[in-house]
Every structure is written in structure tokens, then in C-alpha cells.
Amino acid sequence: MTKTSASAPGQEESRFGRVAREYFESPLATIALVVFCLILLAALFAPWLSPQNPYDPLEINFMDARLAPGSPASETDMTYWLGTDAQGRDMVSSILYGIRISLAVGVMSSFIAMLLGAALGLISSYLGGFFDALLMRIVEIQISLPSALVALVFIALFGRGVDRLIIALVLVQWAYFARTVRASALSEKNKEYVEAATCLAMPTWRIIFQYIFPNCLAPLLVIVTIQMSHAITLEASLSFLGLGLPITEPSLGLLISNGFRHLMNGRYWISMYPGVALFILVMAINLVADRLRDIFNPRLQR
């Protein structure tokens, strides 16, 4: 007696459903995704979640500059749960806004770099020849250099600022997307559906972006998640060195830098709490990316 299929005809599991089902089979990856979503919501609703609401969380108040975690505020009934920094600003509010800025820089730079790198990788794989060889030499040179060094060069050229830092991170990351998409597109280029579209005299741009590109989304999704974590870490490193965002845009890296000089004075919380927030954010994104990589490349599953 044959065993019947669990799903009726015409109700086969979609590709998205399969990916979602396999993703949530990992408890650790599920927890990481929930943590990331909570951090994302906290960043989006920072103006309403901030204990300093409706006051400016970045307003300097030297009267409260030495308050430790749990100390009552001097003029209000609020309590500084995590203390204040050296400028008297509430640490909870600063961390919420710092996460917001760090996430904005990481997400925007990774998304723009994905669009640029994917477009160049697709065109390079389809056209081949001199353009492909030239682009791959540029990619190899850039990937061989340390990311921080390349970012420092572009920041020196463009100057400091959120928009300039995003441009610098885009120019650092695009090569990884171009190489990944080109490798995936080369395996799709010689398949029957591409040859059929070519025989039908379809426009080149339509063949590239309508037929080849959708089959390159799986590795692209993994790379964009990894590069988002990399961009957040790189921005934090540059801001810690005083070469990233200006002091008026306090990201997590800048918050850690502001408290580093006060560690020997006993005010450890100024650097520690933003550091813990940065660690949790980056770890959650890395765990999500690791699970997606295992799903799209079963040979890496343990």
C-alpha cells in the first residue's frame, strides 16, 4: 500500500515556506531573529521609548554628569537606570539612539552596496571579455586590502558625516556582492532557459535582471546579512577611533569611545553598556546569517 503525500496536488510547499520552516527548526537562530527584531523595534521607536522623552536625549547636562546606574535625577522623578555619561546624558536614551544610528548606517550601506555590486556582477558575468576581466581584477585588489584601511582612505577623501560614511562603506562592500553574484550568474548563464530567451531575441537587460537575477537571490540574501553586521562593526571601529561619525551623531561606537577615558575613574558603565548592546546586535545578525547560509548551502550543515 503506497503512502499518500502530506500535501494535496497544487499545494506544494513554496520555496519561502521551506526556508522559513528550516530556519525555525534551529532554536538558537530563532532566538537570534527575535532578539534582532526587538532591537530593530527599539531603534524605530526610540523617540517614544527613551526615558528622556519628551526631552532631547542628546542635551548636555553637566549637573548629572557623574550619576551612577540607578541614581535618581536631580530635578525630575525619573531614574537613570544605566547612569549618565560624562556629559550628563541618560545612557538608556543614548543607547537607543545609538542603535538607531548604527542600524541605519549598516542597513543603508549594505543595501546600496548590494544593488551596485549585484548589477555589476550580473553585467560582468553576462558580457564577459574585457569588462569581466577588468572588474574581477578590481574586485580582487579591493578584497585583498583590509576593509578598515579602504574605509579610512575614502573617509579622508569625503570627510566625516553620516552620508559620507555610508558612501565609504558602500565602496568597501560592493566588491563582495559583485564577486558572489557573478559566480552565481555564471552557473545560470548557460542553462536552457537563458539560451531560449536569447534565441527569442529578448533584450539583454531583460535576460539579466528578469531571468538570471532571481536565481541569484539565495546567496545574495546571505551576503547582505553578513555585510550588514560587518558594516555596523566597521562603523563602530571608525567612530571609536574618532574617524567615523561626528559627535553630534552618537552611534554605539562613539558612545564606547566617549566612555573609554573614564574607565580608570570607576565610571565603567559609560563604555560597558553600549559595548554590550553592540555585541548583542552583531551576534544576533551573525547567527541569523549563519543559519541562512546553512539553509541555502546544505553542504555546510553540521
Secondary structure, DSSP 8 states (H G I E B T S, - for coil): -----SS-TT----HHHHHHHHHTT-HHHHHHHHHHHHHHHHHHTHHHH-TTTTS-TT---GGGTT--TTEE-SSSS-EETT-B-TTS-BHHHHHHHHHHHHHHHHHHHHHHHHHHHHHHHHHHHHH-HHHHHHHHHHHHHHHHS-HHHHHHHHHHHH-SSHHHHHHHHHHHHHHHHHHHHHHHHHHHHTSHHHHHHHHTT--HHHIIIIIIGGGGHHHHHHHHHHHHHHHHHHHHHHHHTTSSS-TTS--HHHHHHHHHTTGGGT-THHHHHHHHHHHHHHHHHHHHHHHHHHHH-GGG--
